[in-house]
Amino acid sequence: MSKQDLPQKICPSCHRPFRWRKKWQRCWNEVRFCSKRCKRERP
């Protein structure tokens, strides 16, 4: 599977797309922000 084929979401804080990561394998449905920084600085 290439990176292009991985699921993608849009971060509500920075409005940038981010892709699935292995560390989010079990909680991808709950992931909303692309980084801890975005989570901390959300609008």
C-alpha positions in Angstrom: 0.0 0.0 0.0 1.4 3.4 -1.0 1.1 6.6 1.0 -1.4 7.8 -1.7 -3.8 5.0 -0.8 -3.9 5.7 3.0 -7.0 7.4 4.5 -6.9 11.1 4.9 -8.6 13.7 7.1 -8.6 17.5 7.4 -7.4 19.0 10.6 -10.0 21.4 12.0 -7.4 23.6 13.5 -4.9 24.2 10.6 -7.2 23.0 7.8 -4.4 20.9 6.3 -4.8 17.3 5.2 -3.1 14.6 7.2 -2.9 10.8 6.5 -3.2 7.7 8.5 -0.2 6.7 10.7 0.6 3.4 12.2 0.4 4.9 15.7 -3.2 5.7 15.0 -4.1 2.2 13.9 -6.4 1.5 16.8 -7.9 4.9 17.2 -8.1 6.4 13.7 -11.9 7.0 14.1 -11.2 9.2 17.1 -8.3 11.2 15.7 -9.3 14.7 14.8 -6.1 16.8 14.9 -2.9 16.3 12.9 -0.6 17.1 15.9 -0.5 17.8 19.6 0.2 21.4 18.7 -3.0 21.7 16.7 -5.0 20.1 19.5 -3.6 22.5 22.0 -4.1 25.6 19.8 -7.5 24.8 18.4 -9.8 27.7 17.7 
